[in-house]
Amino acid sequence: MVQAQTLTDAQLRRCLKWCQMRRHSTRDITIFYVSYYAGLRAKEIAALTICDVYDEQGSVREQFVLDAIQTKGAKTRTVWINTKLRRQLELYGSTLRFTDASRALFQSQKGGAFSANTMTQLFLNIYRAAGFENASSHSGRRTFITELASKGVSVRVLAELAGHSSIQTTQRYIDVNPQQMSAAVELL
């Protein structure tokens, strides 16, 4: 099975630029950020509700818990929100109505919640339009794990962030590139 493409900074910017031109640009950029900055799967992003991410006052939480039903492995896990994702979620929150906090965080064009499949299709549409044939809904997640690994985050922490039971699974997500190899030998 072919793994999803890991994206470079330039490719990430290209995807975000494409998202800015879309009809639902704030929503699509926020979805893209959740994939890249939190490492969530399409299924997990589709399953998010407003109250998962925002508190009763409409403020973005520091972290939130995905219930077992929302995850692939059917086990709960904590999702941490960094500063960049927080800012985007604050912007997105300004477009939401908080009357029903149990409603899906991301609404499709038809007004209902995304399914895992329609969320996957959204990612594929964005990546194809941006010119990436090997990118998929897992590309943001894979880039999240690879980037953190290249910054020295231990594989054990990565496994927790990704919700993997085994560090071997996490290690398969990590791409190695020439820049990392060059930096590694310079450590001596």
N, C-alpha and C positions, 0 to 999 in steps of 0.2 A: 504494500500500500504506500502510495506517495504521500510524504508529509507536506503539510501546508507551508507555503513560502514564509520565511522570516523576512520582515520588511526593514529596509534601511531608513535612516532619518529622512532622506530625500523622498523615498517612496511613501512614507507616512505623511509628509507634507503634501505630496501629490494627491493622496486620497482625501485628505482634509480639504484641499482646494476644490476637489470635485464635489465633496459633500456640501460645500458652501454654495454651490450653484443649483442644488436640488431644491425642490419645492418645500420639503420639510427639513431644511438645513440644520436648524438647532437640534432637532430630534436626532437626525442622522449623525451629526458630529458627536453628540452625547453618547449615542450607542457605540460609535467608534472608540471614543475615549474609555468607556466602560470595558470594552474588549481589551484595549491596549494597556490602560493604566491600572486595571484590576484583574486582568487575566481571566475574565469570565467567558464561558462557553456561550454559544448562541442560545441554547436551551435555557441557560441560567439567566441571560439577559431578558429573554422573552418572559420568563416567569417572575421577574421583579415587579413588586407593587410599590406604590407611592410611599406607603408606611415602612417599607423595608429601608428606604434610602433617606427619607425626611422624617423629622420628629413632628410632634403635634403642632408646633409653632411654624412649621414649614422650613426649618433649618436643616441643612445637610448633616447627617450623622457622621461621627468620627469613623465609625465602622458599623457594619450590620451583619446579621447572621442569615445565611441561606439555609432554609429548612431542607430536610432530607428529600422532600418531594420536588424541590427546585433543582436539585443537583443530579449529575449523572450517576454518581456512586451511591446515591441514596443515603448520604450521611451529611449531617449539618457541618457548616464551616463558617468561620468569620472572614469577612471581606473588609480589608483596610482601604481607606480612601486617602489618597495623597493630595497635596495642595493643588496640582493641575486639574485633577479630576473634580475636586471640590469646587473649584471656580466654575468649571463647565456645568456641574450639577446645579450650582446656584443660578447660573444663567438659565438653564433649562427649567428650573423650579419657578422662575418668574413667568413662565408660559403656562404653568399648570393651574388647574382649579383643585383646591384641596378639600372639596366637599365630600368626596368619597376616597379616603386614603387607602382603602383596600383594592382600588382599581389598579389595573396594570399600569406600570410606570410609562411604558411606551405603547402608544396606540398606532395601529396601522392606518393607512389612508382611508379605510372603510370605517374607522372609528372603534374597532374592537381590538382586543389584545393580539399581539403577534403570537403565532405558534412557533415552535422550534424550527419548523421547516420554512415558514415565511421569513423568520429572522435570518436564517441561513441564506435564503434567496436575496434578501436585502444586501447582505455582505457581498455575495457573488456579483450582484449588479454594480455595486460601487467599485469593486476591484476590477471587474472587466472594463467598465467605463474609464477607469484610470489607467488601463492598459496592462494589467497583471493577470496573466493566464493561470499561474500556479498558486495564486492566493485564494484563501477560502475563509470561512467564518472562524477558523482556528488560527489564522495568521496573527491576529492581535494577541491571542493567548500565547502563542509560540514565541512571538517577539518579546512579550512581557517577561517570560521565563528566561530567554536567551540574554536579554539586556541586563536583567538583574544578576545572572550568573557571571556575565562579563565584568560586572562592577564588584565582584567578590562575594556576593551573597551565597551563603552555604546551601548546598543541595537539600539539606534537611529543612531549612526555612522555606526554600522554594517549594518543596513538596507540600508543606502546610498551606502556603499561599495558594497553590494550585488545587488543593484538595485531593492530592494523590496519596494513596495508602502506601505506596512503595517509591523509594527514591530512584529505583531503576526506571520507573515510568517517567519521572521528572527528567532524568538524564537524557532520555530519548528526545525530549523537546529542545535541548540545548544545541544550538548550531555553533560550530567553531569556524572562525574566519581568519584570514591572514593577519588582520590587525591584532587580534587576540594572541595569536601565536607569536608575532613579533614582540608584543608587549610582555608576554610571558618570559621569553628568553632574556629580555632586558632586566628582569628582576634579579638575575645573578650578578 
